[in-house]
Amino acid sequence: MTDNESLFIGRLSVLAERNALIDRSLYEKYDVKRGLRNANGTGVLVGLTSIGDVVGYEVEDNKKIAVPGRLIYRGYNVEDLIEDAEKHNQFGYEQAVYLLLFGELPAQAELDHFKQFLGELRTLPPNFTEDMIMKAPSADIMNKLARGVLALYSYDKNPEDRSLSNVLHQCIELISRFGTLTAYGYQAKRRYYDGKSMYIHNPLPELSTAENFLRLIRNNKAFTEDEAKLLDLALILHAEHGGGNNSSLTVHVVSSADTDTYSAIGAAVGSLKGYRHGGANIQVMEMMDDIKENVKDWSSETEVREYLRKISNKQAYNRTGLIYGLGHAIYTVNDPRASILRDKAAKLAKEKGMEDEYNLYKMIERIAPEVIYEKHGDDKKICVNVDFYSGFIYSMLNIPRELFTPLFAVSRIAGWSAHRIEEIIAGGRIYRPAMKNVLKERPYVSIDKR
């Protein structure tokens, strides 16, 4: 913006802010469920789903009782999915996708056929990479991903067909292509924003989602099986998280308006980008950078605790008072995803010679809830969430930080697709909640009298 434009927008911003403020007491007066949350912290019930469940508490006499966290996909504990994949030395994300979309566990032959189908769809349409990715690179890959999703509408012969078979095909195609869209968006960003070389590799149909992603983001296409298996684990854990999380709810809301698949999924990508949602893992990494820089002795609980107090008191880091990676809307005792990733991080940290850093993470996981309790005096149980360890694992896998949130989308497209199909089949009514207008009508003032 020019100086004049900046001054003009600045004046308008003051006006906009003044007229956007609402007296906080009115929310209580009208019993408004801010953030669609009840007074006891539970979510307002706005729908039914059979896709996923997030268990972190039970409600007795309108009070939340903390219980160990569980993540359920179509009635199955996600830990069982992971254990079965490891037992049979298989990549498990594709099985999780099948389960989420179709509601049943596949037999081996069915899974093999589904993997083959996914593999054949990973390549983008002819000229798409040059026309839609390279010609308009983005500094943020999530915006590039959203644009890519919307652009695929133009390459679909039947983009407005809302039949189940067509929507299912669109969703499977997007699931298959999300990794390619993300990797190519990253390569374009490297070239045009970072001044680095750009490498465009072709995905291989015989490789899993995790293997292909690592192949596409690395200049030499090289990765180890252990690296791919760990990334596959992260993809399984991020694939679904109930219908009430912000991006999945977005899919339901937008789909209920009877729009096309690309518009619904593109909206979900925009939701996931937010720092209060999928973008939180980057916030954790930036906070940890600050802690590592300012705490001289990472093994000193006294030093670490004191610095966390400074962060909580808005005296350090970004001065928001937030310790990122802690707390969750549902999980209380533990986030099962974080627990699984923590155990995997321990093994990888030992291999990478990063045990000191891992021990720092574990110490913060233990004492940060105590610091928060000291500050706020709330007896609510607080645990670290999946974002606390996911970024650390990605960094040990040498995955660039700007890909952390897009990787979330590469996984969550499975859950989004299942929720879109569920809304089309079982919904049938547009979302239309109410908002109370708190500004009284005013007599109009003619322009010559203002």
N, C-alpha and C positions, 0 to 999 in steps of 0.2 A: 504494500500500500504506500501511496505517497503520504507526505506529511499532512496535507489537507484532508485526505481520505481518513487518515488515522485520527485526526482531531474530530472529524464529523462522526465517525463510528464511535469514538469515545463518548461523545455527548449522547448519542442514541443509546449506548450501552447503559448509561446512568438512568435514562428514562425507562428502558426495558426492565432493568433490575428493580427499580422502584415499584413498577406496576406488576411485577411477578411475585412480590413478597406476599405471603399469606400468614396471618396470625396463627401461631402454632396452637393456641388454645382452642381454635375452631375445630381442629382435628378431633380433639377429645369431645367437644360439645356435640358434634354430629356423628360420633362413633365411627370415624373413618379408619379403615384398615390400611394404614400406610404401608406401602410395599406389599400389599396383600398379606399382611401379618396380623394375627389375632393378638390381643393384649398379653397372652401368656407366651408369645413368641412362636406359636405354631402357625403354619400357613393356612390361609383361608382356602377352604375346599371349593375348587372351581371346576373340577372334572374328575373323571374316572379313567384309569388306565390299567392295562394288563401287561405292560411292557417292562417296566422296571420299578423297583422299590428301594427306598433309602431309609434304613432303620437306625435311629440314634437315641430314641427315647420312647417311652410309653406314657400315655396320659391317664391319670387316675384322679378323680374328683377335680377335674380341670387343672391339674398340676402335672408338669412334665417330670417324669422319672427317668434319669439317665440310664441307658443300657449300652453294652458294647455294640459298636457299629457293625452293620451288615449291609452289603450291596447286593441286590438281587436282580438277576436278568431272567425275565419270563419264569419266575418261580425258583430259579436255581441260584445258589450262592456263587458269586463270581470267583470266590477262592477255589471252589470245586472245578470250575472251568480251567483255571490256571493250573491247578494240580494235575488235571487230566492231560492237558497239553504237554506239561513237563514230563509226565510219566511216559508218554508215547513219543517224546522228542519231536513234537510238532509245533509249528507256528499256530497260535490259537486265535488270533484276531479274526480271521475269516470265519471260523466256527461261531464266534460271538456275533458276527454280522448276520450269519444265517439264522441263528437263534432269535435275534432281535427282530428280524424281518418276518420270519415265518412262524415263530412261536414254538418250535420244536427243535430238539437236538438232531442233527443229521447223522445218518449212518455214514461210514467211511466213503462208500461209493458216491453218495449224494454230496458229501463235502468235497470230494475230489472234482466232481463235475462243476460244482459251484465255484471252486477256486479257478478252474480252467476258464469258466465264463468271465469271472472278474479279470483274469489276466489278459484275455483277449480285448478288453475294453479300455485298458490303461492308456493307450496312445490317443492323443488329442486329434481332432479333425484336421484334415489337410489345411495348411496355411494358418491355422489358429495361433500357433506359437508366434509366428512372425507378425500377424496382423493384430492380435488381441493382447499379447503379452509384451513383446519386444518394442512395439511402437508406442506404448504408453506405460512405461515402468512406474512403479510406485515405491516411495520410501518405506511404506508400511505394507508388508506382504498380505496382511488381512484384507486391506482395501483392494489389493490386486486380486486376491482370491474371490472376493465378492463380485468384482467386475467380471472375472472369468466365468463365474457361475451364471451371471446374467447374460453374458455374451453367448454362452452355449445354447441359449434359447433360439438364437438366430440360426444355429446349425442343426436344429431338431426339425424334422419334417412334420411332426405333429405336436408342437409344443403346448397347444391348448387342449389336447385330449385329456379329459379327467378320468377316463376309465381306469379301473384298478390295474389291468395288465400294462397299460401305457405308463401310468405313474410309477409302477413297480420297476419297469424297465428304465425309466428316467432316473430313479433313485439308485438303482444298482450301477448305472453308468456313472453317476456322480460319485458314488462311493469308490468306484474303481479309479476315477480320474482325479480325485482330490489331492492325492500325493503328487501327481505329475504337475497339476496346476500350481501347487505350492512350491515345489522344487524349481520349476521354471520361473516363477515369480521371484524367487530368491536369486536365481542366476541373473535375471534382468536387473535386479536391485544392486547386485555386486558390480555389474558392469557400469551402470549409469550413475549410481550414487556413491559407490565406494572406490571407483576407478580401478577395479580388479578384473581379472580375466573371467570370462563367462564360458561355462561348459554345459552344453546341451546334449545329454545322453538319452538314448531311447530306452524306455522301460522294457523289461523282459517279461513275457507272459508267464513264464514258469516260476518266477520269484514271488514271494509273499509281499504284502503291503509294506512291511517293515524293511525287508531286503531291498525292494525297489526304491524306497525313499532314501536310504543311505547311499545307494548306487547313484541316484540322480543328483544329490547335493555335493558329492565329492568329485574333485577333478580327476582322480585316478580310478573312480568307480569301485574302490576297494573297501571291504568291510569284513569283519570276522563274524562267525556264526554266533558267538556269545554277544556281540554288540547287537546283532539283529534280533536275537531272542529277548534281550532286555528291552529293546524298543518295542517289540511285539507285546511284551507284558504291559508296558505303559499304555499302548493302544487299547488293549483289552480293558484296562481299568478306567479309561476315559470315554469308552464307547457309549455309555448311557448313564443317566443319573436321575431317573424319575421324570415325570412330566412337569414338575413344578419349577425346575431350574429355569433361569431367565431365557436362555436360548431355545430350549425345548418348548417352553410356554409360547415363545414367539412363533414357533412353527405352528402350534395349534391355533393361535389367534389369527395369524395371516392366512393359514389354510382354511379357516372357518369362513373367510370372506369369499371363498371359491375362486382363488387366484391360481396361477400356474405353479408348477413345482419349482422352477428356477427362482421365481420371486420369493417364495416361502423360504427356500434354503438360503438365498442371498440375504434375507432379513436376519436369519439365525446367525450367519457369519458376522454381521454387524453387531449383534448382541454379544457374541462371544468375545469380540475384540475388547470389550470394556474392561477397565482395571478392576472392577468389582466382580468380574466373572472370569473368563479365560485368561485375561491379561494379568491376573494376579501373580502368576509364577515369575514374571519379569520383575514385578515389584519386590518379591522376595529376594531375587538375586541381587538387585541393586542395593537393598538393605544390607544383605550379607557382605557385599563389597565394602560398604561403609563401616560395618562392624569390624571386619578383618583389618581395615586400614587404621582404625582408631583404638582397637584393643591390642595392647602390646603383647600380652601373654594370653594366648587362646585357651590355655589349660587352667587359667585362674578363674574360678567361679566368682570370686569377689569382683574382679575387673569386669567380667562379662555381665554380671548382675547390675553393677553400677551403670554400665553403658546402656543396658536395656531400660533402666530407670530413666536415664536421660532421654531416650527415645520416647518412652511413655509420657514423660513430662513435657514433650515438645521442645526439648533443649538440644536435640541431636537429630541426625539424618535429615528427613524432609520436614520435620517439625509439624507433622500431622497428629502425632501422639499414637500412631498405629504401629503395632508390631506385626508385620505382614507374615502371612502363612499360618496365623493362629485364628481359631474360631471357625464355626460353621453353623449354618442355619438349622441343621438337623443333627449332625454328629456331636456327641457330647463327651463320652468316655474316650473314644478314639475314632479316627477316620480310617476304616480298614484299608483304603487305598494307600494312605500315608504309611501305615504299618508295614504293608507289603513292600513298598518302595524303599523304606528305611532299611529293611533287612537285605534287600538287593544292593543298596548303596554301600553297605558295610563291606560286602565281598569285593565290589568294584573299586572302592576306595583303597583297599589293601593292595589290589593288583596295580593300581595307578600311583601308589605312594602318596595318597592324599588322606591318610588316616587322621592327621591332626585336624584337617578341615571337617572331616566327618564327625569327629568327636566334638567339635565346636557346635555343629548342627544338633547333635544329641543333647549337649548341655543346654542349648537354648530351648529345645523342645521341653526339657524338664523344668527349667526355672522361669521361663517367660510367663506361663500361667500364674506363677506365684507373684511376679512383678505386677501383672495386670490386676490381680486380686488386691495387692497392697494399694494400688492406685484407686480402684473403683469400689472395693469392698463388696463385690458381687460374688455370691457363693455359687453362681452358675459354673458348671464344669466347662473348661475350655481345653481343646486339644489342637494339635497342629493338623492342618488339612493337607490335601494331596499336593497343593502348590508348594508346600514347604520343602519337599524332597524331590519333586519332579524336575525342577530346574537344575538342581545339583547333579542329578543323574544325567540329564541331557548334556550338561557341561562336561562331565567326565566322558561322555560319548563323542565329544568334540562337535556337537551340534551347535551352530551359531545361535546366539541368544535371540536374534530376530525371528527365529523359526519356532521358538517355544510355543507361543500361542497358536500359530498356524498348525503345528503338530496336533494340538488339542482338537482343532477342526477336522483334521485328517481322520482322527478317531471318531469324534462325535457325530460326523455325518451319518454314521450307522444308526444311532439313536434318533437323530432328527428324521431320518427317512421312515423309521418305524412309527414315529409319532405323526408324521404327515399322513401315512396310510391309515392309521387309527382314526385320525380326525375325519378323513374322508368317509370312512366306513361307518364309524360309530357316532360321529359328531352331529352334523346336519343342522347346526344352528350357529349363526354368527355370534361371536363374543361381543357383548354390549353391556359392560358394567356401567354404573352410574357415577357421576361426579357432581357434587353439590356446588352450585354457583353461589359465591358469597359476596358478590358485588351487586348492589341494588341498581335498578334501572335509573338512568339519568336523562334529563331533558337535553335534547340535541342543541348544540350551539352552532349557529351559522358561521361559515368560515370568515366572514367579514367582521365578526364580533369576538373572535378568539384573541 
